[in-house]
Amino acid sequence: MNHFNYQDNIFHCEDVDIREIAKEIGTPFYLYSKATLTHHFKTFDQAFSVPHITCFATKACSNIAILNLFASLGGGADIVSGGELFRALKAGIDPQKIVYSGVGKSRDELRFGLESQILMFNVESQQELLALQDVAAEMGVQAPVSFRVNPDVDPKTHAYISTGLAKNKFGIPIGDALEAYQQAAALANITVQGVSCHIGSQLTDVSPFVESLQKVKNFISTLQHTGIAIKYLDLGGGLGINYEDEEPPVPAQYAQALEAELKDLDCTLILEPGRVIVGNAGILVTKVLYTKQGGKKFTIVDAGMNDLARPSLYGAYHAILPVEDRGQGIETGDVVGPICETGDFLSRDKTMPASQSDDLLAIMSAGAYGFTMSSNYNSRPRVAEVLGDGETFHVIRQRETYEMLIAGEKIP
Ligand code: LLP
């Protein structure tokens, strides 16, 4: 359920006429619905009845206004960099609800996490463990640790976003993890707190989640037999959404399937959802610049692959809707951006609203991994981000200016 809808044939975000936003701030822009973000967060969080913390995966959508909204709903953050930690803290997220994932945390980043007293580091290698021990010893503190174990489970998703197979770079093979925990337990400045895993993103079936949970559960009982107690079980994120015709489980089904496996485990659950909360709570609004007929119909818009990378990078589908529905009908063709690459498309060989210059289009399901993966390629200023809220809207990130493009550059 989301709050993007037509009112008298004009596409609205909640009760805001999207044409009004475009008139005021220009295009393109990302537009999120506060009511949808809130509804998705609560639906996910309340689906779980066991003690848990919902640590939103910051990488999916990292604007501090949105992180602050989740903080106000009791949410924490899953972070993967010092930059994300900085954002999460600025947004008012309780450090004791922050978990730090990622295969390549630098020593400076480890120090920043320790200084901030985050809940735990999801350590992904023995070398990282030793670096963390070192930094914690220098600071005279204890580092709370969980190992991210790699359960070798096929999440059946796009190869680029599968993370839980043995051939993926993530985590410690579950078969080697006992040794890693024993090593950690013997280190003076490491406190073992949990076990974590994350097998991939945009999963549309619960069975890979259940399969990996079963493997992790067996591993936790092995740990307990060796006297290593676990306080937190972090199951990562990965629940998929509907972009086109997928039928992913809803959060209640996902929670039920996981909780059925958790009965005799005495741990606090940590969840790291990203896409399922923000994906369908955000759109990208773009304007048609020109149309032309080449080998096929091209609709050239003012947003490009630098603004929304998913179609170019993964061949991802994003539905496209007209902001003004004039009954213009549909046509087949490509929606392309101004970037000088053939791979710069938002939609390829798909039906789309028949459009003409100056029409506004809504690129749907763009709230997750949309703005956060955008870049300045072709020296294009990154677009504005806007939060719709009832009858009003707030610019939560201003459009970049040309001056901002070269800030920090210098001719020697
Ligand atoms: N936790 C960890 C450790 C992760 O690596 C990720 C996503 C998540 C949680 C959140 O996963 P989600 O609930 O959003 O599926 N750029 C790609 C997705 C990359 C996902 C990377 N990791 C895309 O646009 O589809």
Boltz pocket constraint, residues with backbone or C-beta under 6 A from the ligand:
constraints:
  - pocket:
      binder: B
      contacts: [[A, 57], [A, 60], [A, 78], [A, 101], [A, 102], [A, 161], [A, 198], [A, 200], [A, 201], [A, 202], [A, 236], [A, 237], [A, 238], [A, 239], [A, 272], [A, 273], [A, 274], [A, 275], [A, 276], [A, 310], [A, 314], [A, 368], [A, 369], [A, 373]]
      max_distance: 6.0
